[in-house]
């Protein structure tokens, strides 16, 4: 079975997409590449400036001035607002904002510290609120629709030991998505989320045991983890005009049985 990303078909031609936490090896960088392949101009950000610079240089060699980047720590109040303002200065507008930043970890509630709890919720949920707020304010001011896409997780629905903080944060992202969608529906702006189950990338392999990864992959109907681009492709659909009547939804990107 061919698991290479399909060629782009200009589904996002003319659109400006902003993506947070985009310079890693996972869904964020895959989303950047898929959006560029679909004809978008992309503003990418990450708190890791060296990785961001390397990725931007690589992409600019192929896509030129369709790529713009700025460092952004989503846990700093006002930083995401500056990112949106910078993207508007660079491209004249934004059309799509993808909240991709998130932080995991494994700890039983019995041993979990307040610091662990707050850190995961800050990076995973509060940053999504900040990004959603900043993007929606800009989209409302533009008056031309647009959308926000949040990266949730199936753990917002399902239980897994050691994941209370992460699961609570992702369930919060789902609720934020549904409520924010209602707040801006009158402006013709859409807010949706994807909920991946298991996406394979090097960072996940560093923080998860091979045994657990094999167990989780075995639960999937296809017997494997998703490729990051397979999740990013669903984000592209949500960002495209094909999803024009879809808002307040959380789309599961999973082959796992309930």
Secondary structure as GFF3:
##gff-version 3
##sequence-region A 1 258
A	DSSP	beta_strand	16	19	.	.	.	ID=ss1
A	DSSP	alpha_helix	27	37	.	.	.	ID=ss2
A	DSSP	beta_strand	41	46	.	.	.	ID=ss3
A	DSSP	alpha_helix	49	63	.	.	.	ID=ss4
A	DSSP	three_ten_helix	64	66	.	.	.	ID=ss5
A	DSSP	beta_strand	67	71	.	.	.	ID=ss6
A	DSSP	alpha_helix	79	91	.	.	.	ID=ss7
A	DSSP	beta_strand	96	99	.	.	.	ID=ss8
A	DSSP	alpha_helix	114	121	.	.	.	ID=ss9
A	DSSP	pi_helix	122	126	.	.	.	ID=ss10
A	DSSP	alpha_helix	127	142	.	.	.	ID=ss11
A	DSSP	beta_strand	147	151	.	.	.	ID=ss12
A	DSSP	three_ten_helix	154	156	.	.	.	ID=ss13
A	DSSP	alpha_helix	164	184	.	.	.	ID=ss14
A	DSSP	three_ten_helix	185	187	.	.	.	ID=ss15
A	DSSP	beta_strand	190	196	.	.	.	ID=ss16
A	DSSP	beta_strand	199	200	.	.	.	ID=ss17
A	DSSP	alpha_helix	202	207	.	.	.	ID=ss18
A	DSSP	alpha_helix	210	219	.	.	.	ID=ss19
A	DSSP	beta_strand	226	227	.	.	.	ID=ss20
A	DSSP	alpha_helix	228	239	.	.	.	ID=ss21
A	DSSP	three_ten_helix	241	243	.	.	.	ID=ss22
A	DSSP	beta_strand	250	253	.	.	.	ID=ss23
###
